[in-house]
Amino acid sequence: MAAVAEKTLVLDKTMAEVFDWSDSDTPVRDALWNFYMEQNNHDTIKTEEQMKPLLDQSDDEVKALAEKLLKK
């Protein structure tokens, strides 16, 4: 029986694992969530609506978005 390799999404990696400009141990998913929460005045429903499409995006798309929004 062949072993099935699990895919680790960029969303599940820490910021430091994905970006050389970050030393944060926060997962990319949480960093984006926190960003959107701040932008939405801590409205969970709006933030959830913005995060949901990320689940269907490629790792490259998520990485590009995170870099655009989070790189200081």
Z-matrix of the N, CA and C atoms (Angstrom, degrees):
N
C 1 1.450
C 2 1.526 1 108.62
N 3 1.300 2 117.38 1 128.78
C 4 1.468 3 122.21 2 -177.60
C 5 1.524 4 110.53 3 -78.15
N 6 1.309 5 115.23 4 141.44
C 7 1.464 6 120.35 5 176.81
C 8 1.518 7 109.32 6 -78.08
N 9 1.312 8 115.96 7 142.14
C 10 1.450 9 121.26 8 178.96
C 11 1.526 10 108.20 9 -97.31
N 12 1.312 11 115.93 10 123.42
C 13 1.463 12 120.43 11 179.56
C 14 1.518 13 109.67 12 -78.75
N 15 1.321 14 115.58 13 132.55
C 16 1.457 15 119.52 14 177.35
C 17 1.515 16 109.66 15 -86.21
N 18 1.290 17 115.58 16 137.48
C 19 1.463 18 120.98 17 179.08
C 20 1.522 19 108.72 18 -92.70
N 21 1.303 20 116.64 19 125.32
C 22 1.458 21 120.65 20 176.09
C 23 1.520 22 107.50 21 -95.28
N 24 1.299 23 115.74 22 117.31
C 25 1.444 24 121.55 23 -178.62
C 26 1.519 25 110.81 24 -75.90
N 27 1.313 26 116.60 25 151.00
C 28 1.458 27 121.53 26 174.20
C 29 1.520 28 109.49 27 -54.88
N 30 1.319 29 117.54 28 -36.41
C 31 1.461 30 121.21 29 179.98
C 32 1.526 31 112.20 30 -57.62
N 33 1.325 32 117.26 31 -29.57
C 34 1.456 33 121.58 32 -175.54
C 35 1.525 34 113.45 33 -92.63
N 36 1.311 35 117.48 34 -7.45
C 37 1.470 36 120.88 35 178.55
C 38 1.520 37 109.68 36 -87.74
N 39 1.314 38 115.62 37 158.44
C 40 1.464 39 118.90 38 177.36
C 41 1.518 40 109.95 39 -74.98
N 42 1.303 41 115.22 40 158.03
C 43 1.463 42 120.66 41 178.34
C 44 1.527 43 110.16 42 -56.10
N 45 1.327 44 117.28 43 -41.94
C 46 1.465 45 121.74 44 -178.19
C 47 1.525 46 112.01 45 -65.86
N 48 1.335 47 118.28 46 -31.48
C 49 1.466 48 121.79 47 178.03
C 50 1.523 49 111.48 48 -69.88
N 51 1.315 50 116.79 49 -32.12
C 52 1.463 51 121.52 50 -173.22
C 53 1.527 52 112.33 51 -93.79
N 54 1.332 53 116.37 52 -37.77
C 55 1.464 54 120.31 53 -173.46
C 56 1.516 55 111.63 54 -120.36
N 57 1.335 56 116.24 55 132.28
C 58 1.465 57 119.94 56 178.34
C 59 1.526 58 111.81 57 -74.71
N 60 1.322 59 118.48 58 -13.26
C 61 1.456 60 122.17 59 179.94
C 62 1.525 61 112.77 60 -90.76
N 63 1.324 62 117.32 61 -0.58
C 64 1.463 63 120.77 62 -179.03
C 65 1.522 64 110.80 63 -119.90
N 66 1.327 65 115.53 64 143.72
C 67 1.462 66 120.29 65 173.58
C 68 1.534 67 110.79 66 -117.00
N 69 1.326 68 115.89 67 17.10
C 70 1.458 69 122.31 68 -176.44
C 71 1.526 70 111.77 69 -80.10
N 72 1.332 71 115.89 70 139.53
C 73 1.458 72 121.88 71 174.80
C 74 1.528 73 111.82 72 -89.46
N 75 1.315 74 116.59 73 4.20
C 76 1.460 75 122.06 74 178.91
C 77 1.527 76 109.56 75 -72.26
N 78 1.327 77 118.05 76 132.19
C 79 1.469 78 119.44 77 175.49
C 80 1.537 79 110.58 78 -61.69
N 81 1.309 80 116.49 79 148.84
C 82 1.461 81 122.02 80 179.88
C 83 1.529 82 109.83 81 -55.86
N 84 1.322 83 116.97 82 -41.63
C 85 1.472 84 122.06 83 179.17
C 86 1.536 85 110.33 84 -55.42
N 87 1.325 86 117.34 85 -47.01
C 88 1.466 87 121.69 86 -178.34
C 89 1.525 88 111.72 87 -69.83
N 90 1.322 89 116.63 88 -37.10
C 91 1.463 90 120.12 89 179.10
C 92 1.531 91 110.33 90 -64.18
N 93 1.326 92 116.86 91 -42.18
C 94 1.464 93 120.35 92 177.73
C 95 1.525 94 110.50 93 -67.97
N 96 1.318 95 117.27 94 -41.21
C 97 1.467 96 121.21 95 177.60
C 98 1.523 97 109.77 96 -58.12
N 99 1.319 98 116.36 97 -48.31
C 100 1.470 99 120.90 98 -179.61
C 101 1.526 100 111.50 99 -61.18
N 102 1.323 101 116.98 100 -40.44
C 103 1.457 102 121.28 101 178.36
C 104 1.530 103 110.19 102 -60.90
N 105 1.337 104 115.78 103 -50.60
C 106 1.460 105 119.36 104 -178.58
C 107 1.528 106 111.67 105 -65.41
N 108 1.318 107 118.49 106 -36.96
C 109 1.472 108 121.24 107 177.25
C 110 1.522 109 110.53 108 -59.43
N 111 1.312 110 117.02 109 -43.08
C 112 1.463 111 120.57 110 178.24
C 113 1.531 112 110.56 111 -64.44
N 114 1.313 113 117.00 112 -42.41
C 115 1.464 114 121.50 113 -179.41
C 116 1.528 115 111.93 114 -66.62
N 117 1.326 116 116.90 115 -30.13
C 118 1.465 117 122.37 116 -175.77
C 119 1.522 118 113.01 117 -98.97
N 120 1.317 119 117.10 118 17.57
C 121 1.469 120 120.97 119 -179.87
C 122 1.533 121 111.04 120 54.90
N 123 1.330 122 115.50 121 40.56
C 124 1.469 123 124.64 122 177.20
C 125 1.522 124 113.60 123 61.63
N 126 1.323 125 116.59 124 34.90
C 127 1.463 126 122.56 125 175.95
C 128 1.531 127 107.97 126 -90.37
N 129 1.320 128 116.07 127 106.49
C 130 1.458 129 121.82 128 -176.09
C 131 1.523 130 112.51 129 -62.25
N 132 1.308 131 117.54 130 -39.37
C 133 1.468 132 121.29 131 -178.24
C 134 1.527 133 110.45 132 -63.68
N 135 1.326 134 117.34 133 -47.15
C 136 1.472 135 120.54 134 178.78
C 137 1.522 136 110.60 135 -62.55
N 138 1.326 137 116.23 136 -41.78
C 139 1.458 138 120.33 137 -179.03
C 140 1.520 139 110.60 138 -64.68
N 141 1.313 140 117.01 139 -42.56
C 142 1.462 141 120.99 140 178.03
C 143 1.531 142 110.71 141 -60.65
N 144 1.326 143 117.44 142 -40.88
C 145 1.463 144 121.56 143 178.19
C 146 1.525 145 111.29 144 -62.12
N 147 1.332 146 117.34 145 -36.63
C 148 1.462 147 120.50 146 179.87
C 149 1.523 148 111.93 147 -76.53
N 150 1.312 149 117.51 148 -30.80
C 151 1.464 150 121.28 149 -178.22
C 152 1.531 151 113.01 150 -79.32
N 153 1.319 152 117.15 151 -32.24
C 154 1.465 153 121.16 152 -174.03
C 155 1.533 154 113.63 153 -54.44
N 156 1.343 155 119.94 154 -44.69
C 157 1.470 156 119.13 155 -179.99
C 158 1.527 157 113.75 156 -61.46
N 159 1.322 158 117.74 157 -23.24
C 160 1.464 159 120.64 158 -179.77
C 161 1.520 160 111.95 159 -62.84
N 162 1.319 161 116.91 160 -27.70
C 163 1.455 162 120.75 161 -178.85
C 164 1.526 163 112.39 162 -66.17
N 165 1.323 164 116.92 163 -23.39
C 166 1.465 165 121.41 164 -179.65
C 167 1.527 166 113.21 165 -100.60
N 168 1.319 167 116.54 166 -2.54
C 169 1.463 168 120.04 167 -179.20
C 170 1.525 169 110.68 168 -86.42
N 171 1.321 170 115.18 169 157.58
C 172 1.458 171 120.23 170 177.30
C 173 1.528 172 109.73 171 -73.30
N 174 1.315 173 116.02 172 163.00
C 175 1.464 174 120.47 173 177.45
C 176 1.527 175 111.16 174 -58.48
N 177 1.320 176 116.69 175 -38.87
C 178 1.470 177 120.27 176 179.85
C 179 1.528 178 111.39 177 -64.73
N 180 1.318 179 116.48 178 -39.28
C 181 1.468 180 120.17 179 178.77
C 182 1.531 181 111.24 180 -67.11
N 183 1.321 182 116.48 181 -42.40
C 184 1.469 183 120.58 182 178.98
C 185 1.522 184 110.12 183 -64.82
N 186 1.320 185 115.79 184 -43.15
C 187 1.462 186 120.56 185 179.75
C 188 1.527 187 110.65 186 -61.76
N 189 1.316 188 117.47 187 -44.43
C 190 1.468 189 121.39 188 179.17
C 191 1.524 190 111.34 189 -63.31
N 192 1.321 191 117.13 190 -41.40
C 193 1.464 192 120.64 191 178.94
C 194 1.528 193 110.61 192 -65.21
N 195 1.325 194 116.38 193 -46.23
C 196 1.459 195 120.00 194 -179.69
C 197 1.526 196 110.80 195 -61.18
N 198 1.318 197 116.13 196 -40.90
C 199 1.474 198 119.05 197 179.23
C 200 1.531 199 109.89 198 -64.44
N 201 1.305 200 116.96 199 -42.97
C 202 1.463 201 121.49 200 -179.44
C 203 1.534 202 111.23 201 -62.38
N 204 1.319 203 116.95 202 -42.56
C 205 1.457 204 120.77 203 -174.52
C 206 1.530 205 114.36 204 -86.59
N 207 1.318 206 116.98 205 -31.33
C 208 1.464 207 119.35 206 -168.93
C 209 1.533 208 115.56 207 -108.03
N 210 1.326 209 116.70 208 -18.83
C 211 1.464 210 117.94 209 -178.44
C 212 1.512 211 109.77 210 -71.81
N 213 1.319 212 115.26 211 128.81
C 214 1.470 213 120.89 212 -177.42
C 215 1.497 214 111.41 213 -103.58
